[in-house]
């Protein structure tokens, strides 16, 4: 038997050989596949004593690429001021607008009170004239 024929017989897979999904894949290939498709890991942890539940923790973990997460409608990191400078700027602007709104509301309340006092004074002067 020639060497090339012997090598081809040795590299041919037998029908009994199992193929694994990760066989021949590098870690980078696996990571790319997970990030492309996404993976969800979910679990519950309960700590109980004598049928009394003390702690119940629900764990939900999603691993995906940013693009895949956006496709699913998940983008909380864009609005988190600790993770996004744009979100921090928006949060600062929101605080300023809330303070301004509060000041305007206080001024409006003061003006409405003053207007009510003027109306009461005019009504009492009309009663005195009649």
C-alpha positions as CSV (number, residue, x, y, z in Angstrom):
1,X,0.0,0.0,0.0
2,X,1.3,3.4,-0.9
3,X,1.9,6.1,1.8
4,X,-0.7,8.5,0.3
5,X,-3.4,5.7,0.4
6,X,-2.5,4.8,3.9
7,X,-2.7,8.5,5.0
8,X,-6.1,8.9,3.4
9,X,-7.4,5.8,5.1
10,X,-6.1,7.0,8.5
11,X,-7.8,10.4,8.1
12,X,-11.1,9.1,6.9
13,X,-13.7,9.2,9.7
14,X,-15.3,6.0,10.8
15,X,-19.1,5.9,11.0
16,X,-18.8,5.4,14.8
17,X,-16.8,8.5,15.5
18,X,-18.8,11.3,17.2
19,X,-18.8,14.8,15.9
20,X,-19.1,17.6,18.5
21,X,-20.4,21.0,17.7
22,X,-17.2,22.6,18.9
23,X,-14.9,20.2,17.2
24,X,-12.4,22.1,15.2
25,X,-13.7,25.4,16.5
26,X,-11.4,27.8,18.2
27,X,-12.5,29.8,21.2
28,X,-12.9,32.9,19.0
29,X,-15.3,31.0,16.8
30,X,-17.4,29.9,19.7
31,X,-17.4,33.4,21.2
32,X,-18.4,34.9,17.8
33,X,-21.3,32.4,17.5
34,X,-22.5,33.1,21.1
35,X,-22.4,36.9,20.6
36,X,-24.1,36.6,17.2
37,X,-27.0,34.5,18.4
38,X,-27.0,35.4,22.1
39,X,-27.4,33.2,25.1
40,X,-29.7,33.4,28.1
41,X,-28.9,31.9,31.4
42,X,-31.7,31.9,34.0
43,X,-32.1,30.5,37.5
44,X,-33.7,30.9,40.8
45,X,-32.1,30.6,44.2
46,X,-34.2,30.2,47.3
47,X,-33.0,30.0,50.9
48,X,-35.6,28.5,53.3
49,X,-35.7,27.3,56.9
50,X,-38.5,25.1,58.0
51,X,-40.6,25.8,54.9
52,X,-40.2,29.6,55.5
53,X,-38.6,31.3,52.5
54,X,-36.0,33.8,53.7
55,X,-34.4,34.9,50.4
56,X,-35.5,34.4,46.9
57,X,-33.2,35.5,44.1
58,X,-34.1,35.4,40.4
59,X,-31.1,35.5,38.1
60,X,-31.4,36.4,34.5
61,X,-28.3,36.7,32.4
62,X,-28.2,37.6,28.7
63,X,-24.9,37.4,26.8
64,X,-25.0,38.9,23.3
65,X,-23.4,41.5,21.1
66,X,-24.5,45.1,21.4
67,X,-26.1,44.9,17.9
68,X,-28.1,41.8,18.9
69,X,-29.2,43.4,22.1
70,X,-30.4,46.5,20.3
71,X,-32.3,44.2,17.9
72,X,-34.1,42.7,20.9
73,X,-34.9,46.2,22.2
74,X,-32.4,46.2,25.0
75,X,-30.3,49.4,25.4
76,X,-30.4,50.3,29.0
77,X,-26.6,51.2,29.0
78,X,-27.3,54.1,26.7
79,X,-29.4,55.8,29.5
80,X,-27.2,54.9,32.4
81,X,-25.3,58.0,33.5
82,X,-22.4,55.8,34.9
83,X,-21.9,54.2,31.5
84,X,-22.7,56.9,29.0
85,X,-21.4,60.5,29.0
86,X,-24.4,61.5,26.9
87,X,-26.8,60.0,29.5
88,X,-24.9,61.9,32.3
89,X,-25.4,65.2,30.3
90,X,-29.1,64.4,29.9
91,X,-29.4,63.7,33.5
92,X,-27.8,67.0,34.4
93,X,-30.1,68.8,32.0
94,X,-33.1,67.1,33.5
95,X,-32.1,68.2,37.0
96,X,-31.8,71.8,35.8
97,X,-35.2,71.6,34.1
98,X,-36.8,70.2,37.2
99,X,-35.4,73.0,39.3
100,X,-36.5,75.6,36.8
101,X,-40.0,74.0,36.7
102,X,-40.2,74.0,40.5
103,X,-39.3,77.7,40.6
104,X,-41.8,78.6,37.9
105,X,-44.5,76.6,39.8
106,X,-43.7,78.5,43.0
107,X,-43.9,81.9,41.2
108,X,-47.2,80.9,39.6
109,X,-48.6,79.9,43.0
110,X,-47.5,83.2,44.5
111,X,-49.1,85.1,41.6
112,X,-52.4,83.2,42.0
113,X,-52.4,83.9,45.7
114,X,-51.8,87.6,45.1
115,X,-54.6,87.7,42.4
116,X,-57.0,86.0,44.9
117,X,-56.1,88.6,47.5
118,X,-56.8,91.4,45.0
119,X,-60.1,89.9,44.0
120,X,-61.1,89.6,47.7
121,X,-60.1,93.2,48.4
122,X,-62.1,94.4,45.3
123,X,-65.1,92.4,46.4
124,X,-65.0,93.8,50.0
125,X,-64.7,97.4,48.6
126,X,-67.8,96.8,46.4
127,X,-69.7,95.6,49.4
128,X,-68.7,98.7,51.4
129,X,-69.9,101.0,48.6
130,X,-73.3,99.4,48.4
